[in-house]
Amino acid sequence: MRRTRFTLAAAALLVACPSFIRAQATSPSSPAAAAAPAHEATPAARKAAEELLRLMNVEQVIRSGTESAFDAQLKANPLMAPFRATMQTWVDKYLTWQEFGPKLTQVYAEEFTEPELRELIAFYKTPIGRKTAQLTPLLGKRGAQVGAEVAEAHLPELQQMIQARVAELQKEGASPSAKPPQQDSQPPASPAPKKP
């Protein structure tokens, strides 16, 4: 029985983590969702972007945000607790400057001009800028806690709303687990001709 629970928790972990990360990367407000870069990145802008990202302590910010998301998953599903160290090993291995630094540098260099990046660098070199960079991971964790508390306080309402939607779908004759049809840009394939 215990092995089954761990297996279910592992399966939930494998499903939840990639889904969460993809959702963050493709949300309408995320940079990854942008249609095209604002302009071409110059070598000088890339150099300034790298300096800015290091001043912003972005590696720690990303790692901290991911760890907070994992912790929220563990709180929601305590059966996943035995996998926390495994999750941390993954964070330590892949959420490093070497892995994402060059790609993120390119994004910043495409979205900000070199003069804008220099202005941001100047800010992050000030005492309040350094404090901002230092506190960003903590503020992210505390912000996630606030969000979780608000969500938890209103969870019964969400459950009622979901139950009401299930009832609507059942009245319409649709399965509550039915997926909406995918929009496909290609016409459906013609069936293969039958051999006589």
NORRAVEN-V446549 format. One record per residue. N is the residue number from 0. RES is the residue in one letter. OMEGA is omega in radians with two decimals (999 if undefined). D_LAST is the distance of its C-alpha to the last C-alpha in Angstrom with 2 decimals. Layout:
BEGIN
n | res | omega | d_last
N | RES | OMEGA | D_LAST
N | RES | OMEGA | D_LAST
END
This chain:
BEGIN
n | res | omega | d_last
0 | M | -3.12 | 54.55
1 | R | 3.12 | 56.23
2 | R | 3.11 | 53.51
3 | T | 3.12 | 50.92
4 | R | 3.12 | 52.98
5 | F | 3.11 | 53.23
6 | T | 3.10 | 49.49
7 | L | 3.13 | 48.94
8 | A | 3.12 | 51.60
9 | A | 3.10 | 50.00
10 | A | 3.11 | 46.64
11 | A | 3.12 | 48.45
12 | L | -3.12 | 50.16
13 | L | 3.12 | 46.97
14 | V | -3.01 | 45.51
15 | A | -3.03 | 48.73
16 | C | 3.12 | 50.06
17 | P | 3.14 | 47.17
18 | S | 3.14 | 46.61
19 | F | -3.09 | 50.32
20 | I | 3.10 | 50.49
21 | R | -3.13 | 47.44
22 | A | 3.12 | 48.91
23 | Q | -3.07 | 52.20
24 | A | -3.06 | 50.64
25 | T | 3.10 | 48.52
26 | S | -3.07 | 50.91
27 | P | -3.10 | 51.79
28 | S | -3.08 | 55.33
29 | S | 3.12 | 54.44
30 | P | -3.11 | 54.72
31 | A | -3.11 | 51.16
32 | A | -3.12 | 49.92
33 | A | -3.07 | 51.69
34 | A | -3.08 | 49.48
35 | A | 3.11 | 51.35
36 | P | 3.13 | 54.63
37 | A | 3.12 | 57.74
38 | H | 3.14 | 58.54
39 | E | -3.14 | 58.13
40 | A | 3.07 | 59.97
41 | T | 3.08 | 62.78
42 | P | 3.13 | 64.09
43 | A | 3.11 | 67.30
44 | A | 3.10 | 65.44
45 | R | 3.13 | 63.44
46 | K | 3.12 | 66.73
47 | A | 3.14 | 68.32
48 | A | 3.12 | 65.33
49 | E | 3.11 | 65.53
50 | E | -3.14 | 69.25
51 | L | -3.10 | 68.74
52 | L | 3.10 | 66.08
53 | R | 3.09 | 68.35
54 | L | -3.13 | 71.28
55 | M | 3.14 | 69.19
56 | N | -2.99 | 68.49
57 | V | 3.12 | 64.81
58 | E | -3.14 | 63.64
59 | Q | 3.13 | 65.71
60 | V | -3.12 | 64.64
61 | I | 3.14 | 60.91
62 | R | -3.12 | 61.51
63 | S | 3.13 | 63.73
64 | G | 3.13 | 61.27
65 | T | 3.11 | 58.45
66 | E | 3.09 | 60.79
67 | S | 3.11 | 61.81
68 | A | 3.10 | 58.19
69 | F | -3.14 | 57.69
70 | D | 3.08 | 60.88
71 | A | 3.09 | 59.72
72 | Q | -3.14 | 56.49
73 | L | 3.12 | 58.65
74 | K | 3.14 | 60.87
75 | A | -3.13 | 57.93
76 | N | -3.10 | 56.40
77 | P | 3.10 | 59.18
78 | L | 3.13 | 56.72
79 | M | -3.08 | 55.90
80 | A | 3.13 | 59.56
81 | P | -3.09 | 59.03
82 | F | -3.09 | 56.75
83 | R | 3.14 | 59.37
84 | A | 3.10 | 60.53
85 | T | 3.12 | 56.95
86 | M | 3.14 | 56.50
87 | Q | 3.09 | 59.79
88 | T | 3.11 | 58.74
89 | W | 3.11 | 55.67
90 | V | -3.11 | 57.95
91 | D | -3.10 | 60.38
92 | K | -2.97 | 57.70
93 | Y | -3.13 | 55.75
94 | L | -3.11 | 57.90
95 | T | 3.11 | 60.18
96 | W | -3.13 | 61.42
97 | Q | -3.10 | 59.65
98 | E | -3.02 | 56.26
99 | F | -3.08 | 56.58
100 | G | -3.12 | 59.75
101 | P | -3.13 | 58.35
102 | K | 3.14 | 55.50
103 | L | 3.07 | 57.89
104 | T | 3.12 | 60.41
105 | Q | 3.14 | 57.86
106 | V | -3.13 | 57.14
107 | Y | -3.13 | 60.88
108 | A | 3.10 | 61.44
109 | E | -3.07 | 58.76
110 | E | 3.11 | 60.05
111 | F | 3.02 | 63.79
112 | T | 3.12 | 65.78
113 | E | 3.11 | 68.14
114 | P | 3.09 | 71.20
115 | E | 3.11 | 69.66
116 | L | 3.12 | 68.92
117 | R | 3.09 | 72.53
118 | E | 3.12 | 73.80
119 | L | 3.10 | 71.81
120 | I | 3.13 | 73.10
121 | A | 3.12 | 76.63
122 | F | -3.08 | 76.11
123 | Y | 3.05 | 74.77
124 | K | 3.09 | 77.81
125 | T | 3.09 | 80.20
126 | P | -3.13 | 81.49
127 | I | 3.07 | 79.44
128 | G | 3.10 | 76.34
129 | R | 3.11 | 76.82
130 | K | 3.11 | 77.36
131 | T | 3.14 | 74.18
132 | A | -3.12 | 72.17
133 | Q | -3.06 | 73.86
134 | L | -3.06 | 73.26
135 | T | 3.11 | 69.69
136 | P | 3.12 | 68.06
137 | L | 3.13 | 70.51
138 | L | 3.08 | 70.04
139 | G | 3.12 | 66.26
140 | K | -3.14 | 66.64
141 | R | 3.09 | 69.14
142 | G | 3.10 | 66.99
143 | A | 3.10 | 64.05
144 | Q | 3.13 | 66.42
145 | V | 3.13 | 67.52
146 | G | 3.14 | 63.94
147 | A | 3.13 | 63.10
148 | E | 3.12 | 66.22
149 | V | 3.14 | 65.41
150 | A | -3.12 | 61.80
151 | E | -3.13 | 63.01
152 | A | -3.09 | 65.60
153 | H | -3.13 | 62.98
154 | L | 3.10 | 60.20
155 | P | 3.12 | 60.74
156 | E | 3.10 | 60.08
157 | L | 3.13 | 56.82
158 | Q | 3.10 | 55.79
159 | Q | -3.14 | 56.67
160 | M | 3.12 | 54.73
161 | I | 3.11 | 51.63
162 | Q | 3.12 | 52.04
163 | A | 3.13 | 52.42
164 | R | 3.08 | 49.25
165 | V | 3.12 | 47.34
166 | A | 3.11 | 48.70
167 | E | -3.13 | 47.59
168 | L | 3.12 | 44.05
169 | Q | 3.08 | 43.96
170 | K | -3.13 | 45.20
171 | E | -3.14 | 42.47
172 | G | 3.11 | 39.90
173 | A | 3.07 | 39.01
174 | S | 3.13 | 39.18
175 | P | -3.13 | 42.27
176 | S | -3.12 | 40.35
177 | A | 3.12 | 37.52
178 | K | 3.08 | 37.25
179 | P | -3.14 | 37.40
180 | P | 3.14 | 34.23
181 | Q | 3.06 | 34.29
182 | Q | -3.11 | 34.69
183 | D | -3.11 | 32.10
184 | S | -3.12 | 32.75
185 | Q | 3.09 | 29.15
186 | P | 3.14 | 26.59
187 | P | -3.11 | 23.91
188 | A | 3.08 | 20.92
189 | S | 3.12 | 17.79
190 | P | 3.13 | 14.98
191 | A | 3.14 | 12.48
192 | P | 3.14 | 9.35
193 | K | 3.11 | 6.41
194 | K | -3.14 | 3.82
195 | P | 999 | 0.00
END
